[in-house]
Amino acid sequence: MNLGYDPKNTDAASELNGRKFELQEFTRNFFSKKSVEELQFRNEERLKREIMEELNNRYFQTAKILNVTITTLSVMESSF
């Protein structure tokens, strides 16, 4: 996943780099809570919006995520 932000905002770049491990944890948690149905390609734009809103509202002070690109998404359905 790539997060787009204003490249002129040097504080944003610093904040994103400083929260690298929190972002990894957020990503794992976000996708692990989704069902196979929610992770279908047809729902990609909604997922991107959810990610952007949650990151902007709960995680960042100076950085504002402007767009999200999902580069790889592997979905495995469990039989549990």
Biopython code that builds the backbone (N, CA, C, O; Angstrom):
import numpy as np
from Bio.PDB.StructureBuilder import StructureBuilder

atoms = [
    (1, "MET", "N", (0.854, -1.161, 0.000)),
    (1, "MET", "CA", (0.000, 0.000, 0.000)),
    (1, "MET", "C", (0.902, 1.227, 0.000)),
    (1, "MET", "O", (1.890, 1.294, 0.731)),
    (2, "ASN", "N", (0.541, 2.191, -0.833)),
    (2, "ASN", "CA", (1.245, 3.468, -0.875)),
    (2, "ASN", "C", (0.299, 4.565, -0.416)),
    (2, "ASN", "O", (-0.886, 4.567, -0.750)),
    (3, "LEU", "N", (0.846, 5.498, 0.357)),
    (3, "LEU", "CA", (0.065, 6.619, 0.854)),
    (3, "LEU", "C", (0.569, 7.887, 0.188)),
    (3, "LEU", "O", (1.751, 8.218, 0.270)),
    (4, "GLY", "N", (-0.339, 8.592, -0.473)),
    (4, "GLY", "CA", (0.028, 9.839, -1.123)),
    (4, "GLY", "C", (-0.247, 11.024, -0.214)),
    (4, "GLY", "O", (-1.272, 11.079, 0.465)),
    (5, "TYR", "N", (0.680, 11.967, -0.210)),
    (5, "TYR", "CA", (0.538, 13.180, 0.589)),
    (5, "TYR", "C", (1.197, 14.328, -0.157)),
    (5, "TYR", "O", (1.856, 14.103, -1.172)),
    (6, "ASP", "N", (1.035, 15.532, 0.316)),
    (6, "ASP", "CA", (1.613, 16.709, -0.327)),
    (6, "ASP", "C", (3.135, 16.669, -0.153)),
    (6, "ASP", "O", (3.620, 16.793, 0.972)),
    (7, "PRO", "N", (3.894, 16.500, -1.231)),
    (7, "PRO", "CA", (5.352, 16.400, -1.113)),
    (7, "PRO", "C", (6.007, 17.689, -0.628)),
    (7, "PRO", "O", (7.160, 17.666, -0.195)),
    (8, "LYS", "N", (5.300, 18.805, -0.691)),
    (8, "LYS", "CA", (5.838, 20.074, -0.203)),
    (8, "LYS", "C", (5.787, 20.162, 1.318)),
    (8, "LYS", "O", (6.456, 20.999, 1.924)),
    (9, "ASN", "N", (4.990, 19.295, 1.926)),
    (9, "ASN", "CA", (4.839, 19.289, 3.379)),
    (9, "ASN", "C", (5.930, 18.397, 3.986)),
    (9, "ASN", "O", (5.744, 17.188, 4.125)),
    (10, "THR", "N", (7.059, 18.996, 4.342)),
    (10, "THR", "CA", (8.183, 18.219, 4.883)),
    (10, "THR", "C", (7.845, 17.627, 6.245)),
    (10, "THR", "O", (8.389, 16.587, 6.614)),
    (11, "ASP", "N", (6.970, 18.262, 6.986)),
    (11, "ASP", "CA", (6.540, 17.711, 8.268)),
    (11, "ASP", "C", (5.763, 16.413, 8.068)),
    (11, "ASP", "O", (5.865, 15.488, 8.874)),
    (12, "ALA", "N", (4.990, 16.355, 6.994)),
    (12, "ALA", "CA", (4.218, 15.147, 6.702)),
    (12, "ALA", "C", (5.149, 13.980, 6.416)),
    (12, "ALA", "O", (4.945, 12.881, 6.932)),
    (13, "ALA", "N", (6.162, 14.209, 5.604)),
    (13, "ALA", "CA", (7.117, 13.144, 5.281)),
    (13, "ALA", "C", (7.791, 12.634, 6.542)),
    (13, "ALA", "O", (7.958, 11.427, 6.718)),
    (14, "SER", "N", (8.169, 13.529, 7.397)),
    (14, "SER", "CA", (8.819, 13.156, 8.649)),
    (14, "SER", "C", (7.873, 12.366, 9.552)),
    (14, "SER", "O", (8.268, 11.374, 10.163)),
    (15, "GLU", "N", (6.628, 12.815, 9.629)),
    (15, "GLU", "CA", (5.650, 12.128, 10.464)),
    (15, "GLU", "C", (5.368, 10.720, 9.933)),
    (15, "GLU", "O", (5.286, 9.773, 10.715)),
    (16, "LEU", "N", (5.221, 10.575, 8.629)),
    (16, "LEU", "CA", (4.974, 9.262, 8.033)),
    (16, "LEU", "C", (6.146, 8.314, 8.293)),
    (16, "LEU", "O", (5.945, 7.158, 8.666)),
    (17, "ASN", "N", (7.347, 8.802, 8.097)),
    (17, "ASN", "CA", (8.525, 7.969, 8.346)),
    (17, "ASN", "C", (8.652, 7.585, 9.818)),
    (17, "ASN", "O", (9.069, 6.472, 10.138)),
    (18, "GLY", "N", (8.302, 8.486, 10.693)),
    (18, "GLY", "CA", (8.395, 8.238, 12.125)),
    (18, "GLY", "C", (7.358, 7.263, 12.643)),
    (18, "GLY", "O", (7.513, 6.703, 13.729)),
    (19, "ARG", "N", (6.313, 7.058, 11.881)),
    (19, "ARG", "CA", (5.229, 6.168, 12.314)),
    (19, "ARG", "C", (5.166, 4.892, 11.477)),
    (19, "ARG", "O", (4.116, 4.257, 11.375)),
    (20, "LYS", "N", (6.275, 4.531, 10.893)),
    (20, "LYS", "CA", (6.345, 3.376, 9.999)),
    (20, "LYS", "C", (5.761, 2.109, 10.635)),
    (20, "LYS", "O", (4.950, 1.419, 10.018)),
    (21, "PHE", "N", (6.172, 1.813, 11.855)),
    (21, "PHE", "CA", (5.721, 0.580, 12.495)),
    (21, "PHE", "C", (4.251, 0.652, 12.892)),
    (21, "PHE", "O", (3.547, -0.357, 12.841)),
    (22, "GLU", "N", (3.786, 1.821, 13.281)),
    (22, "GLU", "CA", (2.366, 1.994, 13.570)),
    (22, "GLU", "C", (1.532, 1.792, 12.301)),
    (22, "GLU", "O", (0.446, 1.214, 12.354)),
    (23, "LEU", "N", (2.038, 2.264, 11.173)),
    (23, "LEU", "CA", (1.339, 2.097, 9.905)),
    (23, "LEU", "C", (1.280, 0.629, 9.492)),
    (23, "LEU", "O", (0.271, 0.167, 8.961)),
    (24, "GLN", "N", (2.350, -0.091, 9.736)),
    (24, "GLN", "CA", (2.347, -1.526, 9.439)),
    (24, "GLN", "C", (1.312, -2.240, 10.302)),
    (24, "GLN", "O", (0.572, -3.093, 9.812)),
    (25, "GLU", "N", (1.262, -1.900, 11.563)),
    (25, "GLU", "CA", (0.286, -2.503, 12.481)),
    (25, "GLU", "C", (-1.141, -2.128, 12.072)),
    (25, "GLU", "O", (-2.034, -2.976, 12.070)),
    (26, "PHE", "N", (-1.350, -0.861, 11.729)),
    (26, "PHE", "CA", (-2.662, -0.414, 11.262)),
    (26, "PHE", "C", (-3.096, -1.227, 10.051)),
    (26, "PHE", "O", (-4.237, -1.683, 9.985)),
    (27, "THR", "N", (-2.195, -1.408, 9.098)),
    (27, "THR", "CA", (-2.510, -2.135, 7.868)),
    (27, "THR", "C", (-2.905, -3.571, 8.162)),
    (27, "THR", "O", (-3.908, -4.062, 7.644)),
    (28, "ARG", "N", (-2.124, -4.239, 8.986)),
    (28, "ARG", "CA", (-2.460, -5.624, 9.358)),
    (28, "ARG", "C", (-3.832, -5.693, 10.022)),
    (28, "ARG", "O", (-4.660, -6.529, 9.661)),
    (29, "ASN", "N", (-4.065, -4.828, 10.978)),
    (29, "ASN", "CA", (-5.343, -4.830, 11.699)),
    (29, "ASN", "C", (-6.511, -4.485, 10.791)),
    (29, "ASN", "O", (-7.559, -5.128, 10.851)),
    (30, "PHE", "N", (-6.336, -3.483, 9.958)),
    (30, "PHE", "CA", (-7.415, -3.045, 9.070)),
    (30, "PHE", "C", (-7.876, -4.185, 8.180)),
    (30, "PHE", "O", (-9.067, -4.488, 8.121)),
    (31, "PHE", "N", (-6.937, -4.819, 7.487)),
    (31, "PHE", "CA", (-7.308, -5.860, 6.537)),
    (31, "PHE", "C", (-7.732, -7.161, 7.223)),
    (31, "PHE", "O", (-8.546, -7.902, 6.673)),
    (32, "SER", "N", (-7.208, -7.446, 8.385)),
    (32, "SER", "CA", (-7.590, -8.683, 9.072)),
    (32, "SER", "C", (-9.028, -8.637, 9.577)),
    (32, "SER", "O", (-9.638, -9.681, 9.806)),
    (33, "LYS", "N", (-9.567, -7.445, 9.749)),
    (33, "LYS", "CA", (-10.944, -7.300, 10.217)),
    (33, "LYS", "C", (-11.967, -7.351, 9.083)),
    (33, "LYS", "O", (-13.172, -7.332, 9.334)),
    (34, "LYS", "N", (-11.501, -7.413, 7.859)),
    (34, "LYS", "CA", (-12.391, -7.398, 6.701)),
    (34, "LYS", "C", (-12.714, -8.816, 6.253)),
    (34, "LYS", "O", (-11.880, -9.716, 6.349)),
    (35, "SER", "N", (-13.923, -9.000, 5.769)),
    (35, "SER", "CA", (-14.338, -10.297, 5.235)),
    (35, "SER", "C", (-13.841, -10.436, 3.795)),
    (35, "SER", "O", (-13.421, -9.461, 3.173)),
    (36, "VAL", "N", (-13.895, -11.649, 3.287)),
    (36, "VAL", "CA", (-13.518, -11.895, 1.897)),
    (36, "VAL", "C", (-14.393, -11.047, 0.972)),
    (36, "VAL", "O", (-13.906, -10.494, -0.014)),
    (37, "GLU", "N", (-15.657, -10.948, 1.287)),
    (37, "GLU", "CA", (-16.581, -10.140, 0.476)),
    (37, "GLU", "C", (-16.162, -8.669, 0.460)),
    (37, "GLU", "O", (-16.167, -8.036, -0.596)),
    (38, "GLU", "N", (-15.804, -8.129, 1.604)),
    (38, "GLU", "CA", (-15.394, -6.729, 1.680)),
    (38, "GLU", "C", (-14.106, -6.456, 0.910)),
    (38, "GLU", "O", (-13.873, -5.330, 0.471)),
    (39, "LEU", "N", (-13.280, -7.465, 0.746)),
    (39, "LEU", "CA", (-11.989, -7.300, 0.088)),
    (39, "LEU", "C", (-12.030, -7.561, -1.415)),
    (39, "LEU", "O", (-10.982, -7.658, -2.054)),
    (40, "GLN", "N", (-13.209, -7.674, -1.974)),
    (40, "GLN", "CA", (-13.343, -7.872, -3.415)),
    (40, "GLN", "C", (-12.941, -6.597, -4.162)),
    (40, "GLN", "O", (-13.060, -5.490, -3.638)),
    (41, "PHE", "N", (-12.467, -6.777, -5.386)),
    (41, "PHE", "CA", (-12.003, -5.665, -6.210)),
    (41, "PHE", "C", (-13.063, -4.569, -6.342)),
    (41, "PHE", "O", (-12.732, -3.383, -6.348)),
    (42, "ARG", "N", (-14.303, -4.954, -6.446)),
    (42, "ARG", "CA", (-15.375, -3.963, -6.627)),
    (42, "ARG", "C", (-15.503, -3.019, -5.424)),
    (42, "ARG", "O", (-16.128, -1.965, -5.539)),
    (43, "ASN", "N", (-14.932, -3.376, -4.296)),
    (43, "ASN", "CA", (-14.993, -2.546, -3.087)),
    (43, "ASN", "C", (-13.711, -1.750, -2.849)),
    (43, "ASN", "O", (-13.558, -1.119, -1.803)),
    (44, "GLU", "N", (-12.807, -1.775, -3.797)),
    (44, "GLU", "CA", (-11.491, -1.159, -3.591)),
    (44, "GLU", "C", (-11.565, 0.335, -3.258)),
    (44, "GLU", "O", (-10.867, 0.799, -2.357)),
    (45, "GLU", "N", (-12.392, 1.081, -3.966)),
    (45, "GLU", "CA", (-12.478, 2.525, -3.707)),
    (45, "GLU", "C", (-12.994, 2.805, -2.295)),
    (45, "GLU", "O", (-12.520, 3.725, -1.628)),
    (46, "ARG", "N", (-13.953, 2.019, -1.849)),
    (46, "ARG", "CA", (-14.477, 2.185, -0.480)),
    (46, "ARG", "C", (-13.397, 1.884, 0.544)),
    (46, "ARG", "O", (-13.254, 2.607, 1.530)),
    (47, "LEU", "N", (-12.639, 0.825, 0.318)),
    (47, "LEU", "CA", (-11.536, 0.479, 1.221)),
    (47, "LEU", "C", (-10.511, 1.605, 1.285)),
    (47, "LEU", "O", (-10.042, 1.957, 2.367)),
    (48, "LYS", "N", (-10.170, 2.160, 0.152)),
    (48, "LYS", "CA", (-9.204, 3.263, 0.106)),
    (48, "LYS", "C", (-9.714, 4.464, 0.898)),
    (48, "LYS", "O", (-8.962, 5.089, 1.646)),
    (49, "ARG", "N", (-10.996, 4.780, 0.728)),
    (49, "ARG", "CA", (-11.588, 5.900, 1.478)),
    (49, "ARG", "C", (-11.548, 5.636, 2.979)),
    (49, "ARG", "O", (-11.207, 6.523, 3.761)),
    (50, "GLU", "N", (-11.896, 4.420, 3.378)),
    (50, "GLU", "CA", (-11.866, 4.060, 4.800)),
    (50, "GLU", "C", (-10.462, 4.217, 5.373)),
    (50, "GLU", "O", (-10.286, 4.778, 6.455)),
    (51, "ILE", "N", (-9.475, 3.726, 4.653)),
    (51, "ILE", "CA", (-8.087, 3.826, 5.104)),
    (51, "ILE", "C", (-7.692, 5.285, 5.248)),
    (51, "ILE", "O", (-7.141, 5.687, 6.272)),
    (52, "MET", "N", (-7.974, 6.075, 4.224)),
    (52, "MET", "CA", (-7.597, 7.486, 4.242)),
    (52, "MET", "C", (-8.269, 8.224, 5.401)),
    (52, "MET", "O", (-7.619, 8.993, 6.110)),
    (53, "GLU", "N", (-9.565, 7.990, 5.590)),
    (53, "GLU", "CA", (-10.287, 8.660, 6.668)),
    (53, "GLU", "C", (-9.759, 8.257, 8.040)),
    (53, "GLU", "O", (-9.555, 9.109, 8.905)),
    (54, "GLU", "N", (-9.540, 6.978, 8.237)),
    (54, "GLU", "CA", (-9.064, 6.528, 9.543)),
    (54, "GLU", "C", (-7.664, 7.067, 9.845)),
    (54, "GLU", "O", (-7.402, 7.523, 10.958)),
    (55, "LEU", "N", (-6.784, 7.018, 8.879)),
    (55, "LEU", "CA", (-5.429, 7.536, 9.101)),
    (55, "LEU", "C", (-5.456, 9.039, 9.372)),
    (55, "LEU", "O", (-4.795, 9.509, 10.298)),
    (56, "ASN", "N", (-6.203, 9.791, 8.584)),
    (56, "ASN", "CA", (-6.256, 11.244, 8.759)),
    (56, "ASN", "C", (-6.913, 11.651, 10.072)),
    (56, "ASN", "O", (-6.517, 12.641, 10.686)),
    (57, "ASN", "N", (-7.904, 10.898, 10.497)),
    (57, "ASN", "CA", (-8.646, 11.270, 11.714)),
    (57, "ASN", "C", (-8.029, 10.741, 13.001)),
    (57, "ASN", "O", (-8.191, 11.354, 14.056)),
    (58, "ARG", "N", (-7.324, 9.614, 12.932)),
    (58, "ARG", "CA", (-6.866, 8.986, 14.169)),
    (58, "ARG", "C", (-5.354, 8.939, 14.348)),
    (58, "ARG", "O", (-4.878, 8.805, 15.475)),
    (59, "TYR", "N", (-4.597, 9.044, 13.279)),
    (59, "TYR", "CA", (-3.168, 8.796, 13.388)),
    (59, "TYR", "C", (-2.272, 10.005, 13.167)),
    (59, "TYR", "O", (-1.217, 10.108, 13.793)),
    (60, "PHE", "N", (-2.665, 10.910, 12.300)),
    (60, "PHE", "CA", (-1.734, 11.962, 11.908)),
    (60, "PHE", "C", (-2.116, 13.330, 12.433)),
    (60, "PHE", "O", (-3.294, 13.670, 12.549)),
    (61, "GLN", "N", (-1.097, 14.104, 12.745)),
    (61, "GLN", "CA", (-1.275, 15.473, 13.209)),
    (61, "GLN", "C", (-1.042, 16.449, 12.052)),
    (61, "GLN", "O", (-1.904, 17.273, 11.745)),
    (62, "THR", "N", (0.130, 16.351, 11.411)),
    (62, "THR", "CA", (0.480, 17.278, 10.334)),
    (62, "THR", "C", (0.300, 16.668, 8.953)),
    (62, "THR", "O", (-0.006, 17.380, 7.997)),
    (63, "ALA", "N", (0.485, 15.376, 8.842)),
    (63, "ALA", "CA", (0.342, 14.704, 7.549)),
    (63, "ALA", "C", (-1.140, 14.512, 7.235)),
    (63, "ALA", "O", (-1.933, 14.187, 8.119)),
    (64, "LYS", "N", (-1.494, 14.711, 6.005)),
    (64, "LYS", "CA", (-2.839, 14.403, 5.537)),
    (64, "LYS", "C", (-2.681, 13.517, 4.310)),
    (64, "LYS", "O", (-2.050, 13.896, 3.324)),
    (65, "ILE", "N", (-3.264, 12.342, 4.394)),
    (65, "ILE", "CA", (-3.208, 11.407, 3.289)),
    (65, "ILE", "C", (-4.178, 11.903, 2.219)),
    (65, "ILE", "O", (-5.356, 12.130, 2.497)),
    (66, "LEU", "N", (-3.678, 12.068, 1.004)),
    (66, "LEU", "CA", (-4.492, 12.568, -0.102)),
    (66, "LEU", "C", (-5.020, 11.444, -0.985)),
    (66, "LEU", "O", (-6.071, 11.578, -1.612)),
    (67, "ASN", "N", (-4.282, 10.332, -1.031)),
    (67, "ASN", "CA", (-4.740, 9.183, -1.796)),
    (67, "ASN", "C", (-4.057, 7.919, -1.308)),
    (67, "ASN", "O", (-3.001, 7.961, -0.677)),
    (68, "VAL", "N", (-4.679, 6.810, -1.611)),
    (68, "VAL", "CA", (-4.183, 5.496, -1.221)),
    (68, "VAL", "C", (-4.133, 4.635, -2.479)),
    (68, "VAL", "O", (-5.080, 4.603, -3.264)),
    (69, "THR", "N", (-3.022, 3.946, -2.653)),
    (69, "THR", "CA", (-2.892, 2.987, -3.741)),
    (69, "THR", "C", (-2.611, 1.629, -3.131)),
    (69, "THR", "O", (-1.655, 1.471, -2.372)),
    (70, "ILE", "N", (-3.426, 0.665, -3.453)),
    (70, "ILE", "CA", (-3.211, -0.696, -2.972)),
    (70, "ILE", "C", (-2.427, -1.417, -4.050)),
    (70, "ILE", "O", (-2.943, -1.677, -5.137)),
    (71, "THR", "N", (-1.183, -1.740, -3.747)),
    (71, "THR", "CA", (-0.307, -2.336, -4.752)),
    (71, "THR", "C", (-0.469, -3.846, -4.834)),
    (71, "THR", "O", (-0.386, -4.421, -5.920)),
    (72, "THR", "N", (-0.696, -4.487, -3.707)),
    (72, "THR", "CA", (-0.879, -5.937, -3.674)),
    (72, "THR", "C", (-1.894, -6.272, -2.599)),
    (72, "THR", "O", (-1.837, -5.752, -1.485)),
    (73, "LEU", "N", (-2.814, -7.141, -2.946)),
    (73, "LEU", "CA", (-3.795, -7.585, -1.968)),
    (73, "LEU", "C", (-4.049, -9.074, -2.198)),
    (73, "LEU", "O", (-4.646, -9.464, -3.201)),
    (74, "SER", "N", (-3.596, -9.880, -1.277)),
    (74, "SER", "CA", (-3.811, -11.317, -1.353)),
    (74, "SER", "C", (-4.853, -11.699, -0.334)),
    (74, "SER", "O", (-4.700, -11.420, 0.855)),
    (75, "VAL", "N", (-5.904, -12.329, -0.787)),
    (75, "VAL", "CA", (-7.014, -12.709, 0.089)),
    (75, "VAL", "C", (-7.075, -14.225, 0.141)),
    (75, "VAL", "O", (-7.163, -14.907, -0.880)),
    (76, "MET", "N", (-7.025, -14.725, 1.367)),
    (76, "MET", "CA", (-7.145, -16.176, 1.575)),
    (76, "MET", "C", (-8.338, -16.414, 2.476)),
    (76, "MET", "O", (-8.443, -15.822, 3.551)),
    (77, "GLU", "N", (-9.215, -17.260, 2.049)),
    (77, "GLU", "CA", (-10.398, -17.570, 2.828)),
    (77, "GLU", "C", (-10.112, -18.732, 3.739)),
    (77, "GLU", "O", (-9.593, -19.762, 3.310)),
    (78, "SER", "N", (-10.453, -18.565, 4.998)),
    (78, "SER", "CA", (-10.238, -19.611, 5.992)),
    (78, "SER", "C", (-11.511, -20.440, 6.136)),
    (78, "SER", "O", (-12.621, -19.947, 5.934)),
    (79, "SER", "N", (-11.326, -21.694, 6.484)),
    (79, "SER", "CA", (-12.496, -22.564, 6.670)),
    (79, "SER", "C", (-12.905, -22.672, 8.134)),
    (79, "SER", "O", (-13.668, -23.566, 8.499)),
    (80, "PHE", "N", (-12.402, -21.768, 8.977)),
    (80, "PHE", "CA", (-12.729, -21.809, 10.407)),
    (80, "PHE", "C", (-14.140, -21.388, 10.646)),
    (80, "PHE", "O", (-14.590, -21.361, 11.791)),
]
sb = StructureBuilder()
sb.init_structure("model")
sb.init_model(0)
sb.init_chain("A")
sb.init_seg("    ")
for serial, (resi, resn, name, xyz) in enumerate(atoms, 1):
    if name == "N":
        sb.init_residue(resn, " ", resi, " ")
    sb.init_atom(name, np.array(xyz, "f"), 0.0, 1.0, " ", f" {name:<3s}", serial, name[0])
structure = sb.get_structure()
